[in-house]
Each structure stands twice: as C-alpha cells, then as structure tokens.
Amino acid sequence: MSEYTDSVERYTEGLEFISTGPCPGCDVCRSDYGYDTQEAFDEAYENGDICAEPHFSWGGCDLCGSRLGGDFEEWHARDKESGELIHGPRACVDCVAYLANGDEPELWGE
C-alpha cells in the first residue's frame, strides 16, 4: 500500500460502496440539481439528463485528505453500520480516478 491508499483508507473508514458523481435517491443531489421531487430527479438521472459537473474549491478532498485546491466532484457512500446514504461535496480528481480505475497519483501529499 502507498501513502495515498493509506490515507484514503483512513478517511473512508466505516464507509462502503463509495462512488463519485450525482446519485439517484439522494435528497441533497435532488435539491442541488433543482428538482422538486425525488421521482423527477431519479427519472432525469436515468434518462442521462443529470451529469457530474466538477467545481473548483480550496476546501480539500473529503476522501484522501489532500488539502490542495482543485476540481472536485460530489461523492456518495453507505455507512457500514447504519446503512445511511452519505453525500459528500468534495472528491478530488485523484480520488475520482482511483475509485474508477484504481489509478494512484504519481505525486501526492496531504
């Protein structure tokens, strides 16, 4: 394991099924994308009308702990104990690539 994967493991402890982008069934996403009902949002998502839109922030990454500013996507996971859906605002591009393909960043530091 690398310093990066150790950090991801530490920051995501207790979470499972971590993914990035909008999530059907998420009330925060529904509201953020401007839909009045969950059904309308879920239908738009299924039709491909909802897509991930990265945003710039200096806030740092929720998943790996990097404090660098950059482009971020929202992320979702389930709490292992409660089963609750967790919505997070910032997954960095390194974490997006890691979750999608298992690609670790060449240069990384908290």
C-alpha positions as CSV (number, residue, x, y, z in Angstrom):
1,M,0.0,0.0,0.0
2,S,1.1,3.6,-0.6
3,E,0.8,6.7,1.5
4,Y,-2.1,7.7,-0.8
5,T,-4.1,4.5,-0.3
6,D,-3.3,4.5,3.4
7,S,-4.8,8.0,3.6
8,V,-7.9,7.0,1.6
9,E,-8.4,4.0,3.9
10,R,-8.1,6.3,6.9
11,Y,-10.5,9.0,5.6
12,T,-13.2,6.5,4.4
13,E,-13.1,4.2,7.4
14,G,-16.6,2.9,8.1
15,L,-17.9,3.6,4.6
16,E,-18.7,1.2,1.8
17,F,-19.8,1.5,-1.8
18,I,-18.0,4.8,-2.4
19,S,-18.7,6.4,-5.7
20,T,-18.4,9.9,-7.3
21,G,-21.0,12.0,-9.1
22,P,-24.7,12.5,-8.6
23,C,-26.7,9.7,-7.0
24,P,-30.4,8.8,-7.6
25,G,-32.2,8.6,-4.3
26,C,-30.0,11.4,-2.7
27,D,-32.1,14.3,-1.4
28,V,-29.0,16.6,-1.4
29,C,-28.4,15.9,-5.1
30,R,-32.1,16.4,-5.9
31,S,-32.0,19.8,-4.2
32,D,-28.6,20.8,-5.7
33,Y,-29.8,20.0,-9.2
34,G,-33.0,22.0,-8.7
35,Y,-35.7,19.2,-8.8
36,D,-38.8,19.5,-6.6
37,T,-39.4,15.7,-6.3
38,Q,-37.1,12.8,-5.9
39,E,-39.1,11.0,-8.6
40,A,-38.4,13.7,-11.1
41,F,-34.7,13.8,-10.2
42,D,-34.4,10.0,-10.4
43,E,-36.1,9.9,-13.8
44,A,-33.8,12.7,-15.2
45,Y,-30.8,10.8,-13.8
46,E,-31.9,7.5,-15.5
47,N,-32.5,9.4,-18.8
48,G,-29.0,10.8,-18.7
49,D,-30.1,14.4,-18.1
50,I,-28.0,14.7,-14.9
51,C,-24.3,14.6,-15.2
52,A,-21.3,15.2,-12.9
53,E,-20.1,18.8,-13.0
54,P,-16.8,19.3,-11.2
55,H,-16.3,22.5,-9.3
56,F,-13.3,24.3,-8.0
57,S,-12.7,24.6,-4.3
58,W,-9.8,25.3,-1.9
59,G,-11.5,23.1,0.6
60,G,-9.5,19.9,0.1
61,C,-10.6,16.3,-0.5
62,D,-13.0,14.5,1.8
63,L,-11.8,11.1,0.7
64,C,-8.0,11.3,0.8
65,G,-7.4,14.3,3.0
66,S,-5.4,16.3,0.4
67,R,-5.5,20.0,1.3
68,L,-4.7,21.2,-2.2
69,G,-7.3,23.2,-4.1
70,G,-8.6,21.9,-7.4
71,D,-11.6,20.5,-9.2
72,F,-13.9,18.3,-7.1
73,E,-17.0,16.1,-7.6
74,E,-19.6,15.1,-5.1
75,W,-19.4,11.6,-3.8
76,H,-21.6,9.1,-2.0
77,A,-21.2,6.1,0.2
78,R,-23.1,4.0,2.7
79,D,-22.3,3.9,6.4
80,K,-21.3,0.3,7.1
81,E,-23.2,0.3,10.5
82,S,-26.3,2.3,9.8
83,G,-26.7,1.8,6.1
84,E,-27.3,5.5,5.8
85,L,-26.5,7.2,2.5
86,I,-23.7,9.7,2.9
87,H,-23.4,12.7,0.5
88,G,-20.0,14.4,0.4
89,P,-19.2,17.6,-1.5
90,R,-15.5,17.1,-2.4
91,A,-13.8,14.2,-4.1
92,C,-10.6,15.3,-5.9
93,V,-9.6,14.2,-9.4
94,D,-7.1,11.8,-7.9
95,C,-9.8,10.1,-5.9
96,V,-12.2,10.1,-8.9
97,A,-9.5,8.2,-11.0
98,Y,-8.7,5.9,-8.1
99,L,-12.3,4.9,-7.4
100,A,-13.0,4.5,-11.2
101,N,-9.8,2.7,-12.3
102,G,-7.6,2.0,-9.3
103,D,-5.1,4.6,-10.6
104,E,-3.0,6.2,-7.9
105,P,-1.5,9.6,-8.3
106,E,2.2,9.8,-9.0
107,L,2.8,12.7,-6.8
108,W,0.6,13.1,-3.7
109,G,0.9,14.6,-0.2
110,E,-1.6,15.6,2.4
